[in-house]
Amino acid sequence: MMAVIVIVIAAIDQAVKQLMLSWLNPGEAVAVIGDWFRFYLLFNPGAAFSMGGEGSTWLFTTIQLGFVIGVAIAAPRMKDRWEAVGLAMLAGGALGNLIDRLLREPGFWFGHVVDYISVGNFAVFNIADASITVGVIVFIVAMLTEERRAKHEQGSADPAST
């Protein structure tokens, strides 16, 4: 299941990026909901949500590659379904942006990520960035829920607690 989520997210991310590249010119903004929600094409050498800069592209590429490999190794050991879903969403987003870093200009390992979603005064981002963010939230909530459930079960089984 995790592999399907990862591949679907990365594929949707890449397909929408191709659509935006064919539809918009760099720096061009198209209002969808006034100035609050726009499509705005830019090429990001930094991290998610346009953080970081040109000199750190290789570092973000290396981190993303390491993370995707780490998830592939950890995936078979995941016991909680929601933790797995959150991690898969995170990995799918990382893979989507990793593909950009490996295959887009200015060249292999130093490619810029295609960003195109602009909401209010927030940074410009893409589906991969959104998937990473939602994946982190799902993973953390699942971990906290599991931890709380385990404490509750431990308290119920402890004879001293009665």
Buried (B, 14 or more C-beta within 10 A) or exposed (E): EBEEBBBEBBBBBBEBBEEBBEEBEEEEBEEEEEEEEBBBBBBBBBBBBBEBEEEBBEEBBEBBBEBBEEBEEEBEEBEBEBBBBBBBBBBBBBBBBBBBBBEBEEEEEBBBBBBBBBEEEEBBBBBBBBBBBBBBEBBEEBBEEBEEEEEEEEEEEEEEEE
